[in-house]
């Protein structure tokens, strides 16, 4: 389920004091996300993003902090994590862990702003990310691997709602197909794993920053390409011009090996199943109102999974121009 912790005003005063931010001027809840409590904080020292998690472990947060430090050294556009005095990059507070980031400049594009030029720039930046993370030594297993997704589906199959039982059975079959199609031999490294429209800031027509690296993990680079393809290039159906532009921009920076091209279909289908299932869990079944959790319809990702199932591996390769 989604997690949303109500934090009292004095908690933010404590955060501001711990980070040397001066007085708190305003506190604004941000309902995006599914497992964290997020706020925009205006302080004497400026605007910051405050994230409270009861789900991520201390090891997860240390991995994220090390990754962001690595990206900063490589001058890759990513969030700046503020570190409180002491040995840890977070603050224990109210039954969870607080992370504080400098507020990122720029805007998040809506789907009507997407053009082939935008997708080509996005693909190139994703390719740069994968180049940069090749030299990162940190490691973290995928927290949403095949076994986790299969467990979610098993539990959904026990729900009383006939629609969810039917969808769970369908997705279980698609998950098995995805696993059959994934090669397991393609290059691996740290990927973002969640590069949706609302996790990229734009400065005019260029990428200002990738953010929200809390799902980052060591996985096949092709999975990141596939997740991004699903997120940005589908509007009722896959948009060929956007798909091809994303892959063109990516390959201008980091050409895909043949094994990666063959595995792209399995990763795309896996990503569609994974996000359909997590949206059912975190949004469709959540008791939280829209003021605390921005709704996301799982059926839009189910449509992606069905489209991929219908086109098959050859159809996807033709769609993206491989």
C-alpha positions as CSV (number, residue, x, y, z in Angstrom):
1,X,0.0,0.0,0.0
2,X,0.9,3.6,-0.3
3,X,2.4,5.2,2.8
4,X,1.6,8.7,4.0
5,X,2.8,9.9,7.4
6,X,1.3,13.0,8.9
7,X,4.2,15.1,10.2
8,X,3.5,17.9,12.7
9,X,4.9,21.4,12.0
10,X,7.5,21.0,14.8
11,X,9.0,18.1,12.8
12,X,9.9,20.5,10.0
13,X,11.4,23.0,12.5
14,X,13.6,20.1,13.8
15,X,14.6,19.3,10.2
16,X,15.5,22.9,9.5
17,X,17.5,23.2,12.7
18,X,19.4,20.0,12.0
19,X,20.3,21.0,8.4
20,X,21.0,24.7,9.3
21,X,18.3,26.0,7.1
22,X,17.1,28.8,9.4
23,X,13.4,29.4,10.1
24,X,10.6,27.5,8.3
25,X,8.4,29.9,6.3
26,X,6.0,27.5,4.7
27,X,5.2,23.8,4.4
28,X,3.5,22.4,1.3
29,X,2.5,18.7,1.0
30,X,3.3,17.0,-2.4
31,X,0.9,14.1,-3.1
32,X,3.0,12.5,-5.9
33,X,4.7,9.2,-5.2
34,X,3.3,6.1,-3.6
35,X,5.5,5.1,-0.7
36,X,6.8,8.3,0.8
37,X,5.6,11.5,2.4
38,X,6.9,14.5,0.4
39,X,6.9,18.2,1.2
40,X,8.2,21.4,-0.2
41,X,9.8,23.5,2.5
42,X,10.4,27.2,2.3
43,X,13.1,28.3,4.7
44,X,15.5,31.2,5.3
45,X,18.1,29.3,3.3
46,X,15.8,28.7,0.4
47,X,13.4,26.0,-0.9
48,X,14.1,22.4,-0.3
49,X,12.4,19.0,-0.9
50,X,11.8,16.9,2.2
51,X,11.2,13.2,1.8
52,X,10.1,11.0,4.7
53,X,10.2,7.2,4.2
54,X,9.2,4.3,6.4
55,X,10.0,1.8,3.7
56,X,13.5,2.4,2.6
57,X,16.3,0.9,4.8
58,X,19.4,2.8,5.9
59,X,21.4,0.8,3.4
60,X,19.0,1.9,0.6
61,X,19.5,5.5,1.6
62,X,23.3,5.2,1.8
63,X,23.3,3.6,-1.6
64,X,21.3,6.5,-3.0
65,X,23.5,9.1,-1.3
66,X,26.7,7.4,-2.7
67,X,25.1,7.3,-6.2
68,X,24.1,10.9,-6.2
69,X,27.7,11.9,-5.0
70,X,29.1,9.8,-7.9
71,X,26.7,11.6,-10.4
72,X,27.7,15.0,-9.0
73,X,31.4,14.2,-9.5
74,X,30.7,13.2,-13.1
75,X,28.6,16.4,-13.6
76,X,25.5,14.4,-14.5
77,X,22.3,16.5,-13.8
78,X,20.8,15.0,-10.7
79,X,19.5,16.1,-7.3
80,X,21.8,17.5,-4.6
81,X,21.3,15.7,-1.3
82,X,21.9,17.8,1.8
83,X,23.7,15.9,4.5
84,X,23.2,16.7,8.2
85,X,26.1,16.7,10.7
86,X,27.1,13.2,11.6
87,X,27.8,9.9,9.8
88,X,24.5,9.3,8.0
89,X,23.0,11.1,5.0
90,X,19.6,11.1,6.5
91,X,17.8,12.0,9.7
92,X,15.8,9.5,11.8
93,X,12.4,11.1,12.6
94,X,8.8,10.1,13.4
95,X,9.3,6.4,12.8
96,X,11.1,6.9,9.5
97,X,14.0,8.5,7.8
98,X,14.1,12.0,6.4
99,X,16.2,13.0,3.3
100,X,16.5,16.6,2.3
101,X,17.4,17.8,-1.3
102,X,18.0,21.1,-2.8
103,X,14.9,22.2,-4.8
104,X,15.4,21.5,-8.5
105,X,14.9,24.2,-11.1
106,X,12.9,23.6,-14.2
107,X,9.5,22.1,-15.2
108,X,8.1,18.7,-15.7
109,X,6.7,18.1,-19.2
110,X,3.2,17.0,-19.7
111,X,2.4,14.5,-22.4
112,X,1.2,17.1,-24.9
113,X,4.8,18.6,-24.8
114,X,6.4,15.4,-26.1
115,X,8.0,15.6,-29.6
116,X,10.7,13.5,-31.3
117,X,13.2,16.1,-30.5
118,X,12.3,15.9,-26.8
119,X,12.6,12.1,-26.8
120,X,15.9,12.2,-28.6
121,X,17.3,14.5,-26.0
122,X,15.9,12.3,-23.2
123,X,17.4,9.1,-24.8
124,X,20.8,10.7,-25.1
125,X,20.7,11.7,-21.4
126,X,19.7,8.2,-20.4
127,X,22.6,6.9,-22.4
128,X,25.0,9.3,-20.5
129,X,23.6,8.1,-17.2
130,X,24.4,4.5,-18.1
131,X,27.9,5.5,-19.2
132,X,28.5,7.3,-15.9
133,X,27.2,4.5,-13.7
134,X,29.6,1.9,-15.3
135,X,32.3,3.3,-13.0
136,X,30.1,3.3,-9.9
137,X,31.0,0.5,-7.5
138,X,27.9,0.6,-5.3
139,X,25.5,-2.3,-5.5
140,X,21.8,-2.8,-4.7
141,X,19.5,-5.6,-5.9
142,X,16.4,-4.7,-7.8
143,X,13.7,-4.3,-5.0
144,X,11.0,-5.1,-7.5
145,X,12.4,-8.1,-9.2
146,X,10.5,-11.0,-10.8
147,X,9.9,-12.8,-7.5
148,X,8.5,-9.7,-5.8
149,X,6.1,-9.1,-8.7
150,X,5.0,-12.7,-8.8
151,X,4.2,-12.5,-5.0
152,X,2.1,-9.4,-5.7
153,X,0.2,-11.2,-8.4
154,X,-0.4,-14.2,-6.1
155,X,-1.9,-12.0,-3.5
156,X,-4.1,-10.2,-6.1
157,X,-5.4,-13.5,-7.2
158,X,-6.9,-13.9,-3.7
159,X,-8.8,-10.6,-3.8
160,X,-12.6,-10.6,-3.8
161,X,-12.9,-8.3,-6.9
162,X,-13.5,-10.4,-10.0
163,X,-11.7,-7.8,-12.2
164,X,-8.5,-8.0,-10.2
165,X,-8.6,-11.8,-10.1
166,X,-8.9,-11.9,-13.9
167,X,-6.2,-9.3,-14.4
168,X,-3.8,-11.1,-12.0
169,X,-4.2,-14.3,-14.0
170,X,-3.5,-12.4,-17.2
171,X,-0.5,-10.7,-15.8
172,X,1.0,-13.9,-14.5
173,X,1.0,-15.3,-18.0
174,X,2.6,-12.2,-19.4
175,X,5.2,-12.2,-16.6
176,X,6.2,-15.7,-17.6
177,X,6.5,-14.7,-21.2
178,X,8.6,-11.7,-20.3
179,X,11.0,-13.8,-18.3
180,X,11.3,-16.2,-21.2
181,X,12.2,-13.3,-23.5
182,X,14.7,-11.6,-21.3
183,X,18.2,-12.7,-22.1
184,X,19.9,-12.4,-18.8
185,X,23.2,-11.9,-20.6
186,X,23.1,-8.2,-21.4
187,X,25.3,-5.5,-19.7
188,X,24.3,-4.5,-16.2
189,X,25.0,-1.6,-14.0
190,X,23.1,1.0,-11.9
191,X,19.9,2.1,-13.6
192,X,17.3,4.7,-12.6
193,X,14.4,2.2,-12.9
194,X,11.6,4.8,-12.6
195,X,12.2,7.4,-15.3
196,X,8.7,8.7,-15.7
197,X,7.6,12.2,-17.0
198,X,7.4,13.5,-13.4
199,X,11.0,12.4,-12.6
200,X,12.7,14.7,-15.2
201,X,13.1,18.4,-15.0
202,X,13.5,20.4,-18.2
203,X,15.2,23.8,-18.6
204,X,13.6,25.0,-21.8
205,X,14.2,22.2,-24.3
206,X,17.1,20.5,-22.6
207,X,17.2,18.0,-19.6
208,X,17.8,19.9,-16.4
209,X,17.9,16.9,-14.2
210,X,16.9,13.3,-13.6
211,X,15.6,12.9,-10.1
212,X,13.9,10.4,-7.7
213,X,16.7,7.8,-7.7
214,X,15.2,5.9,-4.8
215,X,14.4,2.9,-7.0
216,X,17.9,2.9,-8.6
217,X,19.5,-0.6,-8.5
218,X,21.9,-2.8,-10.4
219,X,20.0,-4.3,-13.3
220,X,20.2,-4.7,-17.1
221,X,20.6,-1.3,-18.7
222,X,18.0,-2.5,-21.3
223,X,15.4,-2.5,-18.5
224,X,15.9,1.2,-18.0
225,X,15.5,1.8,-21.7
226,X,12.3,-0.3,-21.7
227,X,10.8,1.4,-18.6
228,X,11.4,4.8,-20.2
229,X,10.0,3.7,-23.5
230,X,6.8,2.5,-21.8
231,X,6.5,5.7,-19.8
232,X,7.1,8.3,-22.5
233,X,6.1,6.8,-25.8
234,X,2.6,5.4,-25.2
235,X,-0.6,7.4,-25.6
236,X,-3.4,4.9,-26.2
237,X,-1.0,3.1,-28.4
238,X,2.8,3.2,-28.9
239,X,3.9,6.3,-30.9
240,X,6.5,5.1,-33.5
241,X,8.1,8.5,-33.9
242,X,8.6,8.9,-30.2
243,X,9.9,5.4,-29.8
244,X,12.4,5.7,-32.6
245,X,13.6,9.1,-31.4
246,X,14.2,7.8,-27.8
247,X,16.3,4.8,-29.2
248,X,18.1,7.1,-31.7
249,X,19.2,9.5,-29.0
250,X,20.2,6.7,-26.6
251,X,22.2,4.8,-29.3
252,X,24.0,8.0,-30.4
253,X,25.6,7.9,-26.9
254,X,25.6,4.2,-26.0
255,X,24.8,1.8,-28.9
256,X,22.9,-1.3,-27.9
257,X,24.6,-4.7,-28.3
258,X,22.7,-7.3,-30.3
259,X,21.9,-9.2,-27.1
260,X,20.3,-6.0,-25.7
261,X,18.2,-5.5,-28.8
262,X,16.9,-9.0,-28.5
263,X,16.1,-8.6,-24.8
264,X,14.3,-5.2,-25.1
265,X,11.0,-6.9,-25.7
266,X,11.2,-9.0,-22.6
267,X,12.2,-6.0,-20.5
268,X,9.4,-3.8,-21.9
269,X,6.8,-6.5,-21.2
270,X,8.2,-7.1,-17.7
271,X,8.1,-3.3,-17.0
272,X,4.5,-3.1,-18.2
273,X,3.5,-6.0,-15.9
274,X,5.5,-4.7,-13.0
275,X,3.9,-1.2,-13.1
276,X,0.4,-2.5,-13.7
277,X,0.7,-4.6,-10.6
278,X,2.3,-1.9,-8.4
279,X,-0.4,0.6,-9.5
280,X,-3.1,-1.8,-8.4
281,X,-1.4,-2.2,-5.0
282,X,-0.3,1.4,-4.4
283,X,-3.1,3.4,-6.0
284,X,-6.2,1.3,-6.9
285,X,-6.3,-0.4,-3.5
286,X,-5.1,2.6,-1.5
287,X,-7.5,4.1,1.1
288,X,-5.8,7.5,0.7
289,X,-7.7,10.4,-0.9
290,X,-6.4,12.4,-3.9
291,X,-5.2,15.2,-1.5
292,X,-2.6,12.7,-0.1
293,X,-2.0,10.5,-3.2
294,X,-2.2,11.6,-6.8
295,X,-4.3,8.8,-8.5
296,X,-2.8,6.7,-11.3
297,X,-5.0,4.2,-13.2
298,X,-3.4,0.7,-13.5
299,X,-5.4,0.2,-16.8
300,X,-3.1,2.5,-18.7
301,X,-0.2,0.1,-18.0
302,X,-2.3,-2.9,-18.6
303,X,-3.0,-1.5,-22.1
304,X,0.8,-1.4,-22.6
305,X,1.2,-5.0,-21.6
306,X,-1.6,-6.1,-23.9
307,X,-0.1,-4.1,-26.8
308,X,3.3,-5.6,-26.3
309,X,1.8,-9.1,-26.1
310,X,0.0,-8.5,-29.4
311,X,3.0,-7.2,-31.3
312,X,5.6,-9.7,-30.1
313,X,9.4,-9.2,-30.2
314,X,9.6,-8.6,-33.9
315,X,6.8,-6.1,-33.8
316,X,8.6,-4.1,-31.0
317,X,11.9,-4.1,-32.9
318,X,10.2,-2.8,-36.0
319,X,8.3,-0.2,-33.9
320,X,11.5,1.3,-32.4
321,X,13.6,0.9,-35.5
322,X,16.1,-1.7,-34.4
